Amino acid sequence: MTVVLDRIEMADSDELSPEDTFLDDMFDRLERLPVPEGYKVEIVEGTVYMSPQRRTHWRIIFSVARQLDSHFGEAAEIDSDVRIDLPGYRNGFCPDVAKAVDGAKPDAKGRFDPKDLEFIAEVISKDTKGNDYGPKKQAYAEAGVPVLLIVDPYEAKCHVHTSPKDGAYHSELITDFGEPIDLTCTPLGLTISTDKFPRD
């Protein structure tokens, strides 16, 4: 079950943060809330979403991250569920898998600039799939992320979005689980195996 909190009212809510620190302030407040163990928390267009992490999701996330690590080596900057602030209205995402370009360095807060990202993978949940296919996909395109992989364990399909321009992806490849995802013509230059992706 996904919990959606449109607004979080706190005792000191009259002390409003400037727009540029809104996400920092919100994530600080969320860390003090009793968020259930095993929930992923993101802010999409100013709305807080909490989704339970399920075993199916983790197995897909781990498979993708492991294949990236095997191809690029331990020096590669590969993260999972780590906050990245994206273009658009109050977007603080925690992608299931994110890979930064070689040589990219996180800022003083430990976060990468979205322009440094070359690959994002999101494994959808039923309750928040509208975010992955909608505002999150648009924000990744606006940031210029060259490759966005959306994995759908309910339909057993993978959607690969490439060629970001003017806030949208202009190329999409759809593959079934079990078929390889050919990314050799992208900046990644590898093929991701989906043979072991579990279905939900």
N, C-alpha and C positions, 0 to 999 in steps of 0.2 A: 504494500500500500504506500502510496506517495502522499506526503503531507505538504500542502501548499500554504504558505503564509504570505498573504498579500502585503501586510504591514506588520512590523514588530513594534509594539508600543512599550517603551521602557520608562522607568521612573524619571530619568533625566532627558526625556524626549524633547523637552523644550529647548535643550542645548543642541541645535541643529548643526550638523557638520557642513562645511562648504562642499559644493558638488564634487570637487576633485578628490575629496577624502571620504566620500560616501561609502564606497566599497570597503575601505579599510575599517571604517567605523562599524559597518554592518557585520563584517566577518569577526571583528573583535567582540561584538555583542553576541553573535551566534556561538562563539567559543565558550561564553559564560552560561549559555543555556544548556539544559539537560538533554542534548541531542542523543537519541538512542544509539548504542554501540552498533556498528555495522551499517550506518546510514551515510550516504554521500550528500553533501550540502553544496548547492550552487545558487548563484543569483543570476537570473535571466530576465533582462529588461526590468530590473528593479524588484522582481518577485523572487522570494526565497523558495527553493524546492529541496525537499529532503526525500531521497529515494533509498530503499533498502538495497544493499549489495547482495546479490544472490550468487550461488555457486556457479551456475551456468555463465553468468556475466564474468566472474573472476577467471574461469577457465579460458574464455575467449581472450580476455585482456592479457592474461599471462602468456598465452600462445603467441599473440601478436608481439608483445614486448620481447619475448624470448627470441623470436625470429629476427627482430630488429637488432637485438644485442648480438646474436650470432653473426649477422651480416656486417655490422658496423664496429663491433668490438666494445670492450668495457669503457673506452674513453668517450663513447657517444653519450650525448645528453638526452636520455630517455626517461620520462617521468610518467607517473600514473596518479591520478586524483590530486594533482598539485595545481593550485590556483594560478590562473592566467587572466588578466584583465583584457577584455576584447573591445573592439569598436562598437559603437551603438550606445543605447541608453542603459547605463548601470549594469554592465555585463561582467560578472566575475565567475568564469567557468572553471571547472576542475575536470579536464578531459580524461577519459579512460586511459588513453595513451597519447603522449605528445613527444615528438622528437624535434629538437632544435638543430639548426644547421651547424656544421663543424666550425668550431672556433667561437660560437656564441657563448656569451657569459651572462649569468643572471645578474640582476641589479642588486643594490644593497639590501633589499628585502627578500632576496632569494627567488625572484620571479623573472621569467624571460619576457622580453618585449615580443608581442605577437608577430612582429615582422621577422623575428628570428626563427619562427616555426616553419618546418618544411613538411610535417606530417602530423595529422590528428586522426585518432580512431575513437569512435563513440559506439558503444554497444547499447542499443535502445532498451528502455523499459516501457511497458505498455502505457503507464500513466503519464510518462514524459516524452513519448516519441514525437509529439508535436513540436517540442523544443528542438530536438535533434534534426528533424527534417525542415524546421522553420527558422526561428530567430538565431539558433546556434549556427546552423549552416550558413546563413547570411552573414553573421559576424565573422566567421572563419574566412568567407570569401572577401569581405571588406578588408580583413587583415592581410589578404594575399597569401594565405596558406596554400601551397601548391597542390597538396594531396589531402583530401578528407575521405576517410573510410567510415561508413556507417554500417554496422553489422546488426542485422535483424534476426535474432534467434527464434522468433515466432514464425517468420516466413522462411527461415533458412536461406536468406539471401544477403549478399554484400553489395552495397552501393558505393562505388568509387567516384568521387567528384574531383575534377581537375579543371585547369584553365580558368582560374578566378580573374574576373575583370568587372569593373563597375559594380561591385557589391553582389556579384552572383557567379556561380560556377557555370561554365558553358559546355562542359563535357561530363557525361555520366556513363559509367560502365556498370552493369548489373550482372553479378555471377551468383550461381547457386552454391550452397555449402558443398564441399567436395571438389569444386573446381578451383584451380589456382588463380590468384589475383595477380595479373601481370602488371607490375609497376616499373618494368625495365626502361620504359620511355619517359619516366618521370625523374625528378631529381634524386629519388631514392635508389633507382637502378636495381631493384630486386623483385622477386616473385614471392608472395605470401601464400603459404599453404593453408587451406581451410579444411583439410581432411578430418581434423580432430575437433573442429568447432562443434560443441554440443547444441542441440535444439531445445527450445523451451515449449 
